Amino acid sequence: MKSYGAEFIGTFWLVLGGCGSAVLAAAFADVGIGLLGVSLAFVLTVLTMAYAIGHISGGHLNPAAIYRFIGSQKD
């Protein structure tokens, strides 16, 4: 259960940091961060979560990978 919580926090952080920066760049094109800023935001969010939760859950940060591993577990 600890790994599921870590993956939830990691995915939340990725959506908040990465997708949030893309929304801000699109909404404020004249003062936005641009494509380079969005790229750096995604890189930094993945990097911080890899270091923060990588040892707990493997740091997939992808809900599809989590569902695949849950479905492949044998009872």
PEKA-V625249 format. One record per pair of residues at least 24 apart in sequence whose ideal C-beta (glycine too) atoms are under 7 Angstrom apart, sorted by the first residue. I is the first residue (numbers start at 0). J is the second residue. Records with the same first field share a line. If there is no record, write none. Layout:
I->J / J
This chain:
1->55
2->55 / 56
5->52 / 55 / 56
6->56 / 59 / 65
8->52
9->48 / 52 / 58 / 60
10->60 / 62
12->44 / 48
13->44 / 45 / 48 / 60
16->40 / 44
17->41 / 44
